[in-house]
């Protein structure tokens, strides 16, 4: 049944988000899965655009778009940039892959593609993955993020049966029914070539996949290879394909030392012909992972007809041992149950030995398994089943886009459209880019301009996001203007003090943007003159309102409308105070690297008063607060609006700690501290406390345990944000402020 027709909603395209395109990926993983899904959908005639990678590409069946490359900005956050996004009416579904790229996908679906489906693809169980690496806190945080994204989705897209079960767990307590679609990838080769059996005079054991992660079982494989040599396989060779190129020498030496002979370690390659060549030279392929939510690498070995041994703790093993999918005589012997303890390598050794002793039979079985899978599991077939699933549900009105998320972060976009997002869905860079772009889009959307506008961006010291200010500035400059600094010189985008001049075609009144931020700290150099200039600007524009008032008055005298935008702070005030007390006058990480902590705290505390004076000054036409908690509290304190308590709050965390524990910290991290001190960056307190608590166990002092607990709680709750664009009449409780004639105070903000 062709799914494309003039009356069919699926005649529109699909937009996917991934943190990288497979050609940019250093190893495999999600970028490869995204690329294969996009390619399969494209082969069916679906217009597919993938927001991924560092450059724009036009592949045979997929259009790849880049959000751009911005120095200092997390590449993941560039997915939030709107450059070149397709028209809203052209997109039927928006797909995000895991917590790494679904947050931007969700934001765009909620703001631009509101009539499209939001599909969240899950690729791993973060509790298992991070638990293996002894990072249970990160596993729980990631689990909550994945769950919140699932609850926001119109469909949970699960790769394989194991993740489908996890998807049902995520959906179980959702506020509305959410379908879970199990997507079992097809074999990568629709018409696989016949397996070229290697010479029988040697044994080549092959592993492939993301070989830099020990969860894949590389050390187990090296120990098994050593034991096989002892059993008489003198010509046995071990080949590992898929490490990061920069680690080939290091890992080759490590695994060769374990195995007792040279191990052939090969870098990750995107050339599938080379992968096939390595597999064609394999006597047996092994995949002894401790945990694998699916396992596309094992899928490739099966596609080439190579005898394979696959850990039972994997999604591929679940498929192979399901008799409704694969005959038991073909699939079960490819699966091996490996204990997690010291006998793991011994069990793998015995299983490889048993397979090699009956190699002709296992080669015949592997070829028969390959033919069965090639008939029943194809990439295009899997994509077509998924499209039919969407088509069957497109008219059922089960998608509830207007249902508010169980959220704590509110964005007021432009002049009023509001969406809700969970407070831990977006990371800090993504959040900041969203803020900057929301305001830039709102300002652009106000054209044609009836009269000139001046937009003053004011970063409170500590925002530490000059890259976002640079991006916002560039949005305006791309409209045809130029960038100038305080000394009226043309400068590049990495200098923080900017005045932008934008002339729009047609009416062409000036719209000027002044960015005052602490971005000198982000310069490649920090000279004494630069630091002094930063202190001067901070003192003039942020220590009190006088400097800003002079700038505002100058623009008003020229007939400009004046809009003030405050970018707020990115460092929670209690953490700033903790660092200040622990480090004295040392620099505070992430909060204006080259300004003493006390100066930052004083300037931060002065900002609400500065805004009060600006409002009382009566010359600004709008005030926008972009991020973070202090800006939200300012709104909350100066209105009678019934705002929910988004912002955490509470007293600053006490910084008292036992001297002995701190001495241990200093001794343990002496070398790292030296490096950080050279950069004027103290180590993050919370991360060090977490590490110390693990090392000390029951001896960890209760005073430090309380600080750690409170910091962790704040890390989960305080990193919330609000964007509000309001007329100054909203803030009538500000000291000395007077209402503007004819303007009534709104009853609420949101």
N, C-alpha and C positions, 0 to 999 in steps of 0.2 A: 504494500500500500504506500504510494508516494505521499510523503507528509507535506510537501510544498504545494500550495494551491493559492489562488487569488483570495479565497475566503478563509484561509488558514492563518491563525496568529503566528505560527512558526515560520511563516514566510519572512518574518523579520529576523534580525541577526542575533547572535549570542556574543556577549562581552565577557571575557575571563580576565582575572587578575592573578598574577604570579610574581613572587619576589625576584624572579629572573627568568629569562628565556633559556631554553636548553643549551643554546650556543654560548651563553655567558656562564653557565653553571660550572663550578670547579669539579663537582662530582655529579652524581645522578639525583635521585630523589624527586621532589615535587615539580621542579621545572621540567623534567623529562615527562612525568605523568601529565602535566598540563599540555605540553607540546603534542603528545600522542593523542590526547582527547580532542584538542583543537583540530589536528590534522584529520582525524576520523570524522568529525562533524563536518569539516570543510569538504571532504570527499563526497559527502551526501548532498552537497549543494547549499549548505547553510552558510550565510555570510558570517564569518568568525573574525573577531578582533580580539587580540590578546594584549592586555596592558602589562607589559613585562620588558625586561631587558634595558640595555643602555643606549640603544639606537633603534631607529625606525627601520623595519624590514618588510619586504613583501615576499612571502614564501608562496609556494604553489597554491595552497589552499587556505592560508591564514595571513591576515594583516597583523603585524607586530608593531605596537606603539610604545614609545618610551616617554615617560614623564619628564625626562631631562636629567642631566647630571649637575648637581649643585654642590660645590666643595663645602664640607662641613655639615651637610644635611644627610641624615641616614638614608641610604638608597631605598629602604622600605617606605620611607615617608614620601618619596617622590611619586609614589603611586597615587597620592592625594592630589597631585597637581592636575589641573583640568586641560592642559595643553592638547589640542587636537581631538578632544573626546567626540565620539559620534553623536549624531542628533538623537534626541530622546525617543522620537517615534520609530527609529530604526532598530531598536533593541527590544527583544522579547524576554531575554533572561540574562541576569548578571550572576556570574559564578566566581566565588572567591575560594582560594585554596588554603584551608587551615587558618590558624591565628596569624600567619605571616602575611597574608594578602587579603583575607576576607574583611578586615575592618575597613580598608578603603572601598572595597566592593560594596559593603553595606552603606557607607556614607553616600556614595554616588547613587545607589538605588533609592535611598530615602530622599535624596534631594533633586536629582536630575532624571532618573529613570523610574519614576514612581509607579508607572503602569507595568513595569517589568517584574519578573519573578526574581527573588533573591535566593540563590542556591549556595549553601555552605558545604564545601567538600571537606570531609575529615580524612586525614592521612595517617594518623598515629594516635596511640593512647599515651598522652604525655605523662601520666602517672607511672606507667611502665618504663618509658624511655628515660625520663629524668631520675626515676628510682634506681635504675641500673647504674646511673652515673653519680649516685649518692647526692642527689639534689631534690629531695622530696618536696621542699617548699616551692621550688620552681615548678615542679610537676603539678602540685595542687593549684598554684596560680594559673598555669596554662590550662589545666582542666576546667577551671571556672570560666576562663576566657572562651574556650571552645564551647562550653555549655551555653554561655550567653549568646554566642553567635548562632548556635543551633536554635535557640528560642526565638531569635530574630528572623529565622529563615522561613521561606515558603516550602522548602524541601531540604532535607539532609541527604547529601550525596556521599555514600560510603563506599570506599574502594575495597571490595571483597567482603566475604561473610563475617569475618572477625570484627571489622569496623562497623558493619551493619548492626551487629549486636550492641556495640558501643553507642551507635547512633540512637538506637531504641532506648538505651539507658539515659542518654541526654534528653530525649524527647518525653520521657515518662512523666516528668513533673512540669512540663511546659504549660503555660496558661491557656493554650489552645492546641488542637490536634496538629501534629506536624508529620507529614509522611517521610519515611526513610527509604531511599532508593539504593539498593545494593547494585553497585556497578562492578562487574568482574571484567577486568581488561581482557581484550583479545590478544592472541599471540601476535608478536610484532611482525612476523613475516606471513602475509596472506598465502604465499606459495613458497613454503620453505624449501631450500635446496637440500638435496640428500646429504646426510651426514658422512663426511669423508673420514673413514676410520683411520686413526693414526697408526704408525708402525707399531708392531708388537714387541720390538726389542727394548722398549722402555715404557715406563708408566708416567703419564703426565696428569697430576691432580691439579685442577683449575678451580680457583675462586674468583668471582667477580661481584662488583657492587661498590658501595661507598666504603672503601677499605681503610679509611682513616678513623672509623668509629669502632671501638673494640666490641660494641654490641653485636657486630657482625661475626665475631668468633675467629678472628685471624690468629690470635695466640693459640687457641685450641687446635686450629689446623696445623700450625707449625709444630706443636708437640706431637700431634698424630703422625705427621710426616717423619719425625725422628723415630717414633716407634715402628713405623712401617719399614724403615731402613733396617732396623734391628731384626725384623721378621724375614729379611732376605730380599727385599725389593731394592737391590743395590742401585738400579738405574732410575729410581723414582725421582721425579722432578715436581716441585711445587711452584705453581704460577699464580700470582695475585694481580688481578687487573682492576684498577679503579681508584688508586690513591691520588691525592693532590700532587701535582708535578713537583712542587717544592719539597716534598717529604720522601721522594723516592729513595734517596740515598740513606736517610735515617732509618726508614722502615725496612729496607733491604738488609741493612746491617743487623737490626734487632731480630728479625725473623730468621735470618740465616744463622745467628748465634744460637737460637732456640733449636732449630731443625738440625744443626750440625753439618749443613752443606749449603751452598749458595741457593737462595730462594730468588726466583725471577719475579721482581716487583715492577709492575708496569703502571704508568700514569693513566688517569681517566681519559677516555677518548670519546668524541662525539661521532667518530667514523664507525658506523655499524658494520661496515665490511671488515674492519680490523677486529671488532668484537667477534664476528662470525668466524674469522680466521683463527683467533685464539681458541674458540670453542671447537673448531674442526680439528685442532691439534690435541684435544683433551681426551684422555682415556676415561676420566670420570670427572664430573663437576660436583663440588660440595658447597653447601650453604649452612654452616653450623651456627647460625645466629642464636643469641640468647633470647631475642624477641624480634619479631618481624611482623608488622601489621598486615603487610601483603607480601611483597618480595618480587619486584619486576625483574630483577637479575635472574632469579631462578626460572622465571617465565621464559627468558631468552634462551637458557640452556635447553629447556623442554622443546622450544621451537626449533632448535637445531638438531634434535634427536639424540642428544648426548645423555648417557646414563647419569643420573643425578641423585644425590642424597641431600635431602632438605630437612632442616630442623622442624620438628612437630610444632614448635612454638612460632608458627607463621601462618599468614593468610593463605598462601599457596598450598600449604599442607592441608588446611581445612578443605580446600577445593578437591585436592587429590584423594582425600579419604572419604569423600561424600559419594556413595555409590549411585546417587541420583544424577551425578554429574560425570563421574569417571568410573568405569568398571574397576572393581576392586583388584582384579588380577593385573591391571596396568598401573594403578596409582599408589597402592599401599606400600609396595616395596621401595618406593622413592622417598618414603618418610621415615625419619629416624628420631626416636625420643632420646634426648641427651640430658643427663642429670646436670644440675647446676654446680655440683661440688667437684672435688678433685678427680673423680672418675670420668669426667666429661670427655677428655681426650682419649682415654682407654676405650670407651664405648664407641666413639667415632672411628678409632683405629680398627676395631673388630668388624665394624660394619663395612668399612672400605675394603678390608681384607676379604670378607665374605663375598662382596660384589665382584672383586677382581678374580676370585677363584671361579666364578661362573660368568665371566665377562661376555662370552658369545650370547648366552641367553639374555643377559641384561641389555645387550645392544639391540637385540631383536625387540625386546619389550619397550625400550626407549623409542625406537622408530615407530612402533605401533601406537604408543602413547602420543607421540608427536602428531601422527596422522589423525587420531581421534580428536585431539585438541584443536588442530588446524581446521577440522570440519565443524566443530561445535563452539569454538571460542575465537572469533575473529574480531579485529579492532572495529571494522566498519559495522559488523553485526551488533557489537556491544553498543556502539554509538546510536545505531538505528533503534534498538530497544529503548534506550534512554529517551530518544526523541518521541517515540510512541507513548512512553509513560507521561511525558509532558503534554503531548497532544490530547491524551485521554482526559487529562485533568484541566485543560485550559479553560473549558467552559463551565466548570463546576463551582466557580466563585468561592473556592476554599482559601484563596489567598487574602489575608487580612492586613493589607499594608497600613491601614490607619490605626491598627491596634498599637497603643503605646507600649514600648518596651519597659520591662522592669528596670528603670534606668535612674541614674543620679546625675547625669551630665546633660544640660540643656544648651542647645545652640539656637540663638535667634538669628536666622539668616536674613540678610538684606534688611527689609523693612518689616519683617514680621513672621515669615514662615518658620515654624519651629519643628525640630525633630528631637527625639530623645535617644541617647546612646548610653550603654553601660559604661560606668566610670573606668573600667579597666580594659575596655575593648581597644581603644586607641593608645598607642604608646606616645611618649611626650612629643617626639618630633612630628608624628602624624597629626597630633592634636594642634600643635602650633601652626603647621602648614594649613590645616583646615581653617583655623581662625583667620590667618592672613588672607587666604583666598576668599573666605566668606565676605570680608570687608571689601577687598578689591573688586569682587564681583558685584557687590551692592553699589559701590561707587560707580563702576562702569555702567551698571543698569540704570543709573539716574540720568544718563544722557538722552536727549540733548539738554545741555545745561542752560538754564535761563540766565544765570549770572555766574561770574567766576567763583570757583571754590578753592579753598586752601585746606588741606588735610594734614594735621600735625600728629605724627606718631611719636609717642613719648614712652620710652622703655624705662621702667623703674630699674635702678641698678640691681642686678641679680637675675634679670630675665635671661641673660646668657643665650639669646637666640638671634644673634645678628644675621645668621643665615636666613631666617624667616623674614626679617626686615628687608634683607637684600632681595629675596624672592618677591616680596610685595612691591618693592620699589621697581623691580624689573617688569612686573605686570603693567605698571603705568608707563614705563619707558618704552615698552614694546608698542604702545599706542602712538609713538612718534616723537617722544620727548627726549631729553638728555638728562644726565645725572650730574649734579654739581655738589661739591662739599661746602663747608663753612667758608672756605677761602675762595669760593667761586671758580674752582678749577674743575675741569672734566676729570673724572676718576673712574676706576673700575668698580665692580659690584662688591668688592671685599673691603671697602672703606665704609665705616658705619654712619658718619655724619653726612647726610645727603639732602639736597634740594632737587626735586624733579620738576621739570617743566613739561607739561603735556598739552599739545595743541590738537584738538579734534577737528577733523575735516568739516567744512561747512560753517557752523556758527563760530567755532575756533576761539572761545574764551579760554583763558589760561586756567588750568587746574594744577595747582602746585602742591607737592607733598614734601614735608620736612620730616626727616627721620632723626630723632635724637635718641641714641641708644648707648649701651656700654660696649659696643662692638669693637672699639679699639683693642680690646683684649683679644679679639680673634684675629688681629693682624699677624702677618708672618713675622714682623719685627715689633718689638715694644721698646722704643727708645725712651730716655728720660723725658724728652720733650713730649712724646706721645702720652706718657702717663700724666704729665702735668696738664696737658690739654684735656685729657679725660676728666681729671679732677675739676678743672675749671668749668667744663660743660655740665658735669654732674651738679656742681655747686650752684651754677647759674640757673639751670633749667629744672633741676629736681630737688634741690635743697629747699627752695621756696618758689613761689609762683611768679616772682617778678620778671624773670627772663622770658617765661612763656607768655606772660601778659604783654610784654613789649612786642614779641613776635606777633601775637594775635592782633594787637592794636595796629601794627604796621599793615597787616593784611586787610583789616577792616577799613583802614583809611583809603585803601586802593579799591574798595568796593567788593571785596571777596566775602563769600560765606565761609565761616571757619568751623571746621570739624576737628575735635580733639579725640585721638585714639590712644588709649593706654594699653600697652602690651602686658602689663602686670609682672608677676614674678613666677619663676619656674622652680624655685627652691622653697620648700615649706619653712615657715619662719622658725618653728621649733628646732628644725635641723640646723638652720643657720646659727641659732643661739647655742646649740650643742657644740657645733664646730668652733664657734667663737670662744666658748669657755675651755674647750679641750686644747685648742691650738693658739690661744691668745690672739696676737695680731697677725698670725699666719693667714695666708690667703684661703678663701672659702671655695672649695671645688664647685664648679658649675654655677657660680654666682658672681661673675665678673672677676676673672682670675687675677687681675693685677690691681685690685683695690682692697685695702685692709678690711677685715671683717667688721670692725666697729663702724667704719664709714658706710658700709653697705647697710648695716642694721639701722643706723641713724637715718639714712636717706629713705629706706623702705618705710620706716615709721612715719616719716614726714609726708609721704605721698597722699594719704587721705586729706590732710590739711591743704596740700597744694591744690587738689581737685576742688575742695570746698571754696578756696579763694578764686579759682578759675570760674566756677559757677556763679559766685557772688559778683565777679567782675562784670558778668552780664553780656559779654560780647561773643561767646561761642554759640554756634547754632546747633551743635549736637555733641554729645559725649558718648564715646564707645569704650566699654571696658572689655578687653580681650584677655581672659586668663589671668589670674588664678584665684586662689581662695580669698586673698585680701580684697580683690576687686569685687567679688561677689558679696563679701561682708559689707563693703562700702555701700553697695546697692541696698542690701538688707537693712542696714542701720539707718539709712537716710530716706526710707520710704515706709509706708505702712502696708506695702504689698505682702501678701501671705506667701512668701517664698518657702519652699521646703528647705530643710537643713542639708544642703548638698555638700557642705564644705568642711566636714570634720569639726575642727575647732578644738577647744580645750586649752588647758594651760601648757606652756612650753615644757618639753621633756627635761627633767632634771639631768644634769650631766655628771653627778657624783659617781665615782667608781673606785674600787679598791686599788691602792697603789701597786700591789703585787701583780694584779691582773694586767694593769696597764704596762708594767715593766715587761711582762711576758709578751704582750703585744709588740712592744717596741723591739725587743730582742728578736722575736720571730720574723718581724717584717723590716729589719734594719736595712737590708739591701734595697728592698722595694721603696722604703721611705726615702732613701737617698735619691733615687731616680725621681720620685714624686716631688721631693723638696726642690730638686733642680728645676722642676717645671712650675714651682709654686703651687702644687696641687696636693692637698692632704688626702690620704686614703679615705674612702667612704666608711663612716663609722658603723653603719648597720652591717655591711658585708663582713667587716672584721669581727664584729661581735658574734655573728652567726658562725663564722669559722672557728673562733675561739671556743664557743659553747660546744661544738662538736668534739674539739680536741680535749677539753677538760671534762666533759661528761658531767658526772655528779658533783665534781669539784668546782663547777662554774658558779661564781658568786651570785647569790640571789639578787643583789643590787643591780648587777649587770644584766641578769635575766629579765628583770622588770623593765629596764631601759630597752633591751632588745625586743621584748614583747610589744611595748608601746610604739617603738619605731616601726615594727612590722605592721601593726594595726594602722598606723598613719600611712604607711606605704600603700595600704589597700584602700584607704578611705579619703585621704587628703588630696590625692592627685586628681582632683576634680576641677571642672572649669565651667565658665559661663561666658557667653558672648551676648551683650545687650547693646542695642543701638537705640538711644533715647534722647528726647529733647531735654534741655537742662531744667525745664519746669518740673520734671519728675522729682528733682532733688530739693524740694522746698524746705526741708528741714536743715539744709546746709546753713551754717551761720552767716547771716547777712544777706542771704539770697532773697531775691524778690521775684514774684511771679510775673511772667510776661503777659501783657494785656491780651485778653481773649483766649488764653490757653488754659484749659482745665487739666488738673492733675489726673492721670489715669488711675483707675482703681487697682490695677495690678500690672506687673511687668510682663509676664509671659502670656 
